[in-house]
């Protein structure tokens, strides 16, 4: 029977890797702009069944089932909540003059354990809600793959400690100038966005290692542990 395409389902191109647009970025504003584009594309791929979702459930034979993709996509799944904030005020995440304000608001906020969330409409509160949701997602993925519980116990508490140290850094004289110098050198000062990115990168690494399971060789695990970012995996 001839197939004239009447039953064809429109799906994104199977070879597309939405996370590729995040590679090689160093400017925090560029990261946020890319996330705005990448998140809906990635979720569309997942919703259409092109990619196994969550990424931690992929097997080696699945599309983008390699360690680099699982690491990148697990991190992206956690970071997706940031561009979902309805009333964006991204200066709270990347502007040196607003870091103390954002960090103080986050530390005053009560932690939650949800991955399905409702936003308030106030950006400074909603970014805190989004950060907690992302970290909770990583806890959820860690549980799905049977990651070492010690690697994920106290995730929220640990990140709050990171934010306390960052608040101290921003309180020092000349912090804004040091931030500018670090950005010019393509380094990452303790902007709230970079702090969350680093936390998601580290937790997603552990999830990737656990997802590999017994099929992983000692060499492959060592390579993942030695990498600071999934971009470094080939």
C-alpha positions, 0 to 999 in steps of 0.5 A: 500500500502506498504511503503518501505521508498522510500518517507522517508524524512531524518530529524534530530531527533525530540527530539534533542535540539541543545542548550543543548550543551551550558548549564553548560559552563563558559569558553568563549573559550568553549562557542565559540567552542560549538556555532560553532557546535550548530548553524548549528545544530539548523538552520538545525532543523529549516530548516527541519521544526522540530522546529517552527522558530523563537522560539518566535512563538512557542506555548506550544504544539509545540516541545520545546515550553516551556519557557526554550527552547524558551529563550535558542533558542531566545538567540541562534538565536541572537548569531548565527551571531558570528560563521558566521563571515567568517575569525574568530579571536576569540581572539578579543572576549575573549583575555584580551589583545585585548578587548580594540582593539575590543571595540574601533573598535565597538564604531567607527563602524556605527550601522546598522538595518539589520538581513540579512548581508554581511561581509567584510572579516575583522574580527574586523569589521565583529564581530561588524556587527554580534553583531548589527545583533544579537541585531536587531534580538532580536528587530525583535522578540520583535516586533513579540510577542508584547513585551513591546516597552520600553524594546526594545527601544534603544537596540543598544544605550544601548549596546554601553553604556555597551561597553563604561563602559567595555572600562573603566574597561579594561583601569584600571591597573591590568585588565588582572589579575582581568579577569584571577581571575574572570575566575578562580572563574567561574565569567564573566569579561567584555569580549566582548563575555560575554557582548553580551551573557548577553545582549542577555540573558536579551532581550531573557527573555523579548521575552519569557515572551511576547511570553507566552502571557495571558496563562502565570501565574503570578508564571511562569512569576515571575520564569522567571524574577527571573532566571539569565539564562534559565538553571535555569528553570525546 
